[in-house]
């Protein structure tokens, strides 16, 4: 079925576009009062993410309310370790917390082998199918997963961390175990992303939130090696967003994916000089711009748009939208992009 | 008085050295059982930092116990906002917490004008004088302060944060207030660093822990502009450590300071290519290497040392030493550097 608005997909593959597509990371979430209403009707984040009818409802909200050019399924990158047997809780105002973590070989017993993602992650896949129905071909739906390195960080550390020093310790003390885990995460992630496509995801994105805590060589060995496997195994529009991976930017451009996401500290012109017309670049307005006045949001958005030297762009923030941003300010951003003539 | 070991100072100014000097950020701290014993004798971190006899005792410990080539005064970058009237508590396992924060112009009334650092920060200055006596000219003593941008982050946010989005919001919504605060912090910091020198500090270091959350242009405007004022006002061996400021590395090289600190993700050869022989580079072993075996610590340290193409180096980690590192591993690192022939 042809989408009414396929700007995002055309921009992904470098086809002609009449204007830049725009969406926001974390657009389905706390910025919207309509989301908070749904969220208040359940016990917590996990119940919402695990209830396909509600997850699909909040996924569609920003399409209806903000007018974005793509929807992204409401879920979390931690559903993968959860499906592998390391269950987590999402603790209000604190973030994720895993009761069990992996520190040595014997902890591998905590992880289930040969899991069936269609079974274990059925709730996400159903939410995708339902969302596709509710979207009714208006805009594409993006599926996603965490990159193996970031998932490893949570499986070892068990929660968020400023340094993820326990995970980085493992790279020096037991790199074999790290590779074993990364490979298992990679295999599940490939199966999971393919399943998302089967259930209707039109495009995919990999989030490597903690790429920036590794130096160049370690990120090649423990990060990009597994991202490459995933990107090679899964076809179609695919965005890799390695937050803070400044020193690996040129290596990211060699991945066989369509799109590279940039955080707000990355230089768009420099990134374009590295990839030429071989990649679509996604990003990268500083999310804090959306705290500004209407005029400031417009001028900063214009500044970014004017810096684009190619039509191969998908406009986004350089990080997820912050929960206390006013929806009107998000709309100002979106409308500024929509009214901009390429 | 001539120091017995002035390697650190000679390396700072590019004079001849027979081997590389080595010290560790956070060397006076929880890694040492002898520190934990002193720490247990007082109510908390602040009492220790505010008691000159004890602060000087723990400052000297790593010189005696680890054999480092420089001491750094035991203190905290937050003594500056504290002295300005925004008092903080150091909450166990959580970090700093400020009861009052700056959000708008009227909050400026919370800050005292024209403070006398010799009075308000007498406890640090006394600790410096006492430390100099206890060191008895064995090694140089480093004084320090936080860079204005990082101090602003705490004054606005009131605690640590992953994004410091409230401080970054201020840059878009009220940049005038941000500049007003940054200038006040800068003025106090200059007076404070000069006072540290008068009381005996042989060298100084500025820590910009949150440099990495700003893009290039904002870091120039809200970060480096004030660092430059400080470096221009204070003479002598001076290190600027802007953690994560990858996109401003070439700008940092233009500062009139002797030394640039590099974090563990920064590329030493690239940094050297930017500064030639005009700067001493400090760093930058990944602190997680010290979790490794003796052989691994040695081989990673050798790898770093062999990458040096100039004698203008001071060896350090690329971040503060993590508190659960064994002192024997720190000694392996230090001795590997000391036994390495340039």
Contacts between the chains, C-beta under 8 A, distances in Angstrom:
chain1	res1	chain2	res2	distance
A	160	B	162	7.5
A	162	B	160	7.5
A	162	B	162	7.6
A	163	B	319	7.5
A	163	B	322	7.2
A	165	B	287	7.3
A	165	B	288	5.9
A	165	B	291	7.9
A	165	B	322	5.2
A	168	B	286	7.2
A	168	B	288	4.0
A	169	B	288	5.3
A	169	B	291	4.0
A	171	B	288	7.0
A	172	B	286	8.0
A	172	B	288	5.7
A	172	B	289	5.8
A	172	B	291	5.5
A	172	B	292	4.0
A	172	B	296	5.9
A	172	B	300	7.8
A	173	B	291	5.6
A	173	B	292	5.9
A	173	B	293	7.6
A	212	B	244	7.8
A	212	B	265	7.4
A	213	B	265	7.7
A	214	B	265	7.2
A	215	B	264	5.9
A	215	B	265	4.7
A	215	B	286	6.5
A	216	B	265	7.5
A	216	B	267	6.7
A	218	B	286	7.9
A	244	B	212	7.8
A	244	B	244	8.0
A	246	B	246	4.8
A	246	B	247	7.3
A	247	B	246	7.3
A	247	B	265	6.6
A	247	B	267	6.5
A	264	B	215	5.9
A	265	B	212	7.4
A	265	B	213	7.7
A	265	B	214	7.2
A	265	B	215	4.6
A	265	B	216	7.5
A	265	B	247	6.6
A	267	B	216	6.7
A	267	B	247	6.5
A	286	B	168	7.2
A	286	B	172	8.0
A	286	B	215	6.5
A	286	B	218	7.9
A	287	B	165	7.3
A	288	B	165	5.9
A	288	B	168	4.1
A	288	B	169	5.2
A	288	B	171	7.0
A	288	B	172	5.7
A	289	B	172	5.8
A	291	B	165	7.9
A	291	B	169	4.0
A	291	B	172	5.5
A	291	B	173	5.6
A	292	B	172	4.0
A	292	B	173	5.9
A	293	B	173	7.6
A	296	B	172	5.9
A	300	B	172	7.8
A	319	B	163	7.5
A	322	B	163	7.2
A	322	B	165	5.2
